[in-house]
Structures are given as C-alpha cells and as structure tokens.
Amino acid sequence: MNIVVCVKYVPDATGERTFDATDNTVDRVGVDGLLSELDEYAIEEALKITEASDGEVTVLTVGPEQASDAVRKSLQMGASKGVHVCDDAIAGSDSVATSLVLAKAIEKLEYDLVLCGLASTDGSMSVVPAMLAERLGLPQVTLVSQVSVDGSTITGRRDGDTATEIVTASLPAVVSVTDQTNEPRYPSFKGIMAAKKKPVEKLTLADLGVDASDVGLDAAWTRVTSFEARPPRTAGTIVTDEGDGGAQLAGFLADKKFL
C-alpha cells in the first residue's frame, strides 16, 4: 500500500512567535521551525501500515525553503521519499488555497491512502483533510483515534464526548488521526543516516498547473488587518494575612467578577 502523508513546517511553539509586519502574516522565515508535532502521529500510522504490508510512505509538504526540515525529519522517522512544493507565490495562502496545492500534488503521486494529522499546531483548524477529500473526490475518515486496514477497506474509531463512532470507507480515502492513535517513534541513528540518501522532489506551482492568482495572500478569504504585541505582565497583588486574608481574597475575586 502506498501512502501519502501531508505534513507541515510550523514555527516552534517554545520560541518567540510573531507576525511579519510587511503583510501581517505569521513569520515563518525569521523564527525557528519544525515538523508539526501532530503530523508525527500520521507519519507513525503510515509507517505501521506499510510495515505490515508492502508499499511505501511519501511525505508531502507545502512551504518555504525551511520546510525541507519537516520533510527531513519525516524521512529520518522512516518515510521512503518526500515531495516539497515551494513557490514564493504560495506565501500567505489560507486553508482553501493550501488544500488546492496539496490536492494537485497528490494527483501526481501513486497512492492508496492519504493521511493527515489532527491539525497544524500553528493554525489548529482541522479543515484541510476534509477539503482534500472534496477536491480529490475521495471518502474521508477524519479525527480518528484508531485505524485498521482490511484489504480495500479502512476503518477508523472516532471518540466523541458522548459516543464512539466506527467509520468505514473504501480505499483510496483521506484519513486524519488524533494524538491518541499511537506513539511516534524517534529517529534512530540508522534512520538519520539513511534519510540522507532518500529522494526529495521539489515542485512549483507551474509543475502542478496551479495559477498563482488562486493562491497566496491576495486569494485568501480572510486576512489580519493589524496586530500588536501582548502587553507585559504586571506585578500581582500581595495579600498579607493578618486575620482578614480570606476576606481580602474574597473581595479581590468579587471585584474581578469571579464571584
């Protein structure tokens, strides 16, 4: 079974994240980035499926030059090859445009299954898998915490607040997995060395037949009009308990309308 896993290069959540003042988009160049943590679960699931049968895992990403780091990490984990769509015109694209580029790239690949993570750790929208399924004309089995493949059928368990659903679809299909699906493996030294020899194909919008006017900030359905830095935290109020500490605390909470 050949599996395509869509992955994303995102700003490191532990670093200082900000917007680019030139266009009010998230700064993805001047900050440290990495493979989105939630995408690692999709990679692990793809590796488990292919290890139990024949096939290979292809990781696909859309992003700037630095996004190659996300592909490299995926290859170190065990993916067979990578595809990186890199084009300056893509900068500022929203989920609609991103799903278009991903779908066009997937159409150029051989696949039986498309796997995605729960969401990106920078956008957290969880809508791209459904958009991909619509664009590719495939069934979707999304937000599942358990996946099983039986011949030409894939089954996923979706755990909700009030019920658990079992969703089944015929292959090929688009599937998104949650962080409850598995425990992603760490790249081994052998895997890191092997990744250096694995192929990574770079594609542009022209290669995909996508018009630049259909992507980028100008084509986005929404945009950030302004932003400002969060004000620094002020010092807290120190309550000295001289027998009335409880009353002071209650008064403070009532003043802040917590009581």
C-alpha positions as CSV (number, residue, x, y, z in Angstrom):
1,M,0.0,0.0,0.0
2,N,1.3,3.4,-1.0
3,I,0.5,6.2,1.5
4,V,0.9,9.9,1.2
5,V,1.3,11.8,4.4
6,C,0.7,15.6,4.4
7,V,3.0,17.3,6.9
8,K,3.6,21.0,7.8
9,Y,6.5,23.0,8.8
10,V,5.4,25.3,11.7
11,P,7.0,27.9,14.0
12,D,8.4,26.4,17.2
13,A,5.8,26.9,19.9
14,T,8.6,27.2,22.5
15,G,10.1,30.2,20.7
16,E,9.1,33.8,20.2
17,R,6.3,33.8,17.5
18,T,5.1,36.9,15.8
19,F,3.7,38.3,12.6
20,D,5.6,39.7,9.6
21,A,5.0,43.5,9.7
22,T,5.2,43.7,5.9
23,D,1.9,41.7,5.3
24,N,0.6,40.8,8.7
25,T,1.1,37.1,8.2
26,V,2.8,34.6,10.6
27,D,6.5,35.0,10.4
28,R,7.8,31.6,9.2
29,V,11.2,32.7,8.0
30,G,12.7,34.7,10.8
31,V,11.9,32.1,13.5
32,D,12.9,28.6,14.4
33,G,10.6,26.0,12.9
34,L,10.0,22.2,13.0
35,L,7.7,19.4,11.8
36,S,4.2,19.9,13.3
37,E,4.1,17.6,16.3
38,L,0.6,16.4,15.4
39,D,1.7,15.3,12.0
40,E,4.2,12.8,13.6
41,Y,1.2,10.6,14.6
42,A,0.1,10.5,10.9
43,I,3.6,9.5,9.9
44,E,3.8,6.8,12.5
45,E,0.5,5.4,11.5
46,A,1.6,5.3,7.9
47,L,4.8,3.5,8.8
48,K,2.9,0.9,10.9
49,I,0.5,0.2,8.0
50,T,3.3,-0.2,5.4
51,E,5.5,-2.3,7.7
52,A,2.6,-4.8,8.0
53,S,2.3,-5.0,4.2
54,D,4.1,-3.9,1.0
55,G,4.3,-0.3,0.0
56,E,6.0,3.0,0.8
57,V,5.3,6.3,2.6
58,T,5.7,9.6,0.8
59,V,5.6,12.8,2.8
60,L,4.2,15.9,1.2
61,T,4.7,19.5,2.4
62,V,3.9,23.0,1.1
63,G,6.0,25.8,2.4
64,P,9.2,27.9,2.2
65,E,12.7,26.6,1.8
66,Q,12.9,25.9,5.5
67,A,10.0,23.5,5.2
68,S,12.5,20.9,3.9
69,D,13.4,20.4,7.6
70,A,9.9,18.9,8.1
71,V,10.5,16.5,5.2
72,R,13.9,15.6,6.5
73,K,12.5,14.7,9.9
74,S,9.8,12.6,8.3
75,L,12.4,10.7,6.3
76,Q,14.5,10.1,9.4
77,M,11.5,8.6,11.1
78,G,11.2,6.1,8.2
79,A,9.3,7.6,5.3
80,S,10.5,6.5,1.9
81,K,10.6,9.8,0.0
82,G,9.5,13.3,0.1
83,V,7.8,16.0,-2.0
84,H,8.2,19.7,-1.3
85,V,6.1,22.2,-3.0
86,C,7.9,25.5,-2.8
87,D,6.9,28.7,-4.6
88,D,7.1,32.3,-3.4
89,A,3.5,32.9,-4.7
90,I,2.2,30.4,-2.1
91,A,3.1,32.7,0.9
92,G,0.0,33.9,2.8
93,S,-2.2,31.1,1.5
94,D,-5.2,30.1,3.6
95,S,-6.6,26.6,4.1
96,V,-8.6,26.8,0.9
97,A,-5.5,27.5,-1.3
98,T,-3.3,25.1,0.7
99,S,-5.8,22.3,0.1
100,L,-5.7,23.1,-3.6
101,V,-1.9,22.9,-3.9
102,L,-1.8,19.7,-1.8
103,A,-4.6,18.1,-3.9
104,K,-2.8,18.9,-7.2
105,A,0.5,17.5,-5.8
106,I,-1.3,14.3,-4.6
107,E,-2.8,13.8,-8.0
108,K,0.7,13.4,-9.4
109,L,1.6,10.6,-6.9
110,E,0.7,7.0,-6.7
111,Y,-1.3,6.4,-3.5
112,D,-3.9,4.2,-1.9
113,L,-4.3,6.3,1.2
114,V,-3.8,9.9,2.2
115,L,-3.0,10.5,5.9
116,C,-3.1,13.8,7.8
117,G,-2.6,14.8,11.4
118,L,-5.4,16.2,13.6
119,A,-4.5,19.8,12.9
120,S,-1.4,22.0,12.5
121,T,0.0,23.3,15.7
122,D,0.0,26.9,14.3
123,G,-3.4,27.1,12.7
124,S,-5.3,24.4,14.6
125,M,-8.2,24.5,12.1
126,S,-8.5,20.7,11.3
127,V,-10.2,21.5,8.0
128,V,-7.6,20.6,5.3
129,P,-8.3,16.8,5.4
130,A,-12.0,17.4,4.6
131,M,-11.1,19.9,1.9
132,L,-8.6,17.4,0.4
133,A,-11.2,14.7,0.3
134,E,-13.6,17.0,-1.5
135,R,-11.0,18.1,-4.1
136,L,-9.8,14.6,-4.7
137,G,-13.3,13.1,-4.8
138,L,-12.5,10.6,-2.0
139,P,-14.3,9.4,1.1
140,Q,-13.0,10.8,4.4
141,V,-12.4,9.1,7.7
142,T,-11.4,12.0,9.9
143,L,-10.5,12.7,13.5
144,V,-10.0,9.0,14.4
145,S,-8.0,7.6,17.3
146,Q,-7.7,4.1,15.9
147,V,-7.1,2.9,12.3
148,S,-7.3,-0.6,10.7
149,V,-6.9,-1.6,7.1
150,D,-8.6,-4.7,5.7
151,G,-7.9,-5.2,2.0
152,S,-9.6,-2.4,0.2
153,T,-11.4,-1.0,3.3
154,I,-10.2,1.3,6.0
155,T,-12.0,1.6,9.4
156,G,-11.5,4.3,12.0
157,R,-12.7,4.8,15.5
158,R,-13.8,8.3,16.3
159,D,-14.2,9.1,20.1
160,G,-16.5,11.9,20.9
161,D,-17.7,13.4,24.2
162,T,-20.9,11.4,24.3
163,A,-20.3,8.5,21.9
164,T,-17.8,6.4,19.9
165,E,-18.3,6.1,16.2
166,I,-16.9,3.4,13.9
167,V,-16.4,4.9,10.4
168,T,-15.6,2.7,7.4
169,A,-14.7,3.7,3.8
170,S,-13.4,2.1,0.7
171,L,-9.9,2.9,-0.5
172,P,-8.5,5.2,-1.6
173,A,-9.5,7.6,1.1
174,V,-8.4,10.6,3.1
175,V,-7.8,9.9,6.8
176,S,-6.8,12.2,9.7
177,V,-5.6,10.8,13.0
178,T,-5.5,12.2,16.5
179,D,-2.7,12.2,19.1
180,Q,-4.4,9.2,20.7
181,T,-3.6,6.9,17.7
182,N,-0.1,5.8,18.5
183,E,3.3,6.9,20.0
184,P,5.5,8.4,17.3
185,R,9.0,6.9,17.1
186,Y,12.2,8.8,17.5
187,P,14.6,8.9,14.5
188,S,17.4,6.4,15.1
189,F,21.0,7.0,14.1
190,K,20.5,4.5,11.3
191,G,17.3,6.3,10.2
192,I,19.1,9.7,10.2
193,M,21.9,8.4,8.0
194,A,19.5,6.6,5.7
195,A,17.4,9.7,5.2
196,K,20.4,11.5,3.5
197,K,20.0,9.1,0.5
198,K,16.3,9.2,0.2
199,P,14.8,11.3,-2.7
200,V,13.1,14.6,-2.2
201,E,11.3,16.1,-5.2
202,K,10.8,19.9,-5.4
203,L,7.7,21.2,-7.2
204,T,6.5,24.7,-8.1
205,L,3.0,25.9,-8.9
206,A,3.8,25.7,-12.6
207,D,4.7,22.0,-12.2
208,L,1.3,21.4,-10.6
209,G,-0.7,23.6,-13.2
210,V,-1.9,25.9,-10.4
211,D,-2.4,29.6,-11.3
212,A,-0.6,31.9,-8.9
213,S,-3.7,34.1,-8.7
214,D,-5.6,31.2,-6.9
215,V,-3.2,31.1,-4.0
216,G,-1.3,33.5,-1.8
217,L,-2.5,36.3,0.4
218,D,-4.5,38.1,-2.3
219,A,-6.6,35.0,-2.8
220,A,-7.1,34.3,0.9
221,W,-10.7,34.5,2.2
222,T,-9.5,36.3,5.4
223,R,-6.6,38.4,6.4
224,V,-5.1,40.0,9.5
225,T,-5.6,43.8,9.3
226,S,-3.5,44.7,12.3
227,F,-1.6,43.2,15.3
228,E,0.2,44.4,18.4
229,A,2.4,42.7,21.0
230,R,0.8,41.4,24.1
231,P,1.4,43.9,27.0
232,P,3.9,42.8,29.6
233,R,2.5,41.1,32.7
234,T,2.1,43.4,35.7
235,A,3.1,42.5,39.2
236,G,0.4,40.7,41.2
237,T,-1.3,41.8,44.4
238,I,0.3,40.5,47.6
239,V,-2.2,39.8,50.3
240,T,-0.7,39.8,53.9
241,D,-2.9,37.7,56.1
242,E,-3.4,39.5,59.4
243,G,-6.6,37.6,60.2
244,D,-8.5,39.0,57.3
245,G,-6.7,37.3,54.4
246,G,-9.8,35.3,53.5
247,A,-11.9,38.5,53.3
248,Q,-9.3,40.3,51.2
249,L,-9.2,37.3,48.8
250,A,-12.9,37.2,48.5
251,G,-13.1,40.9,48.0
252,F,-10.5,40.7,45.2
253,L,-12.3,37.9,43.4
254,A,-15.6,39.7,43.7
255,D,-14.1,42.9,42.4
256,K,-12.8,41.0,39.3
257,K,-16.3,39.4,39.0
258,F,-15.1,35.9,39.7
259,L,-17.6,35.6,42.5
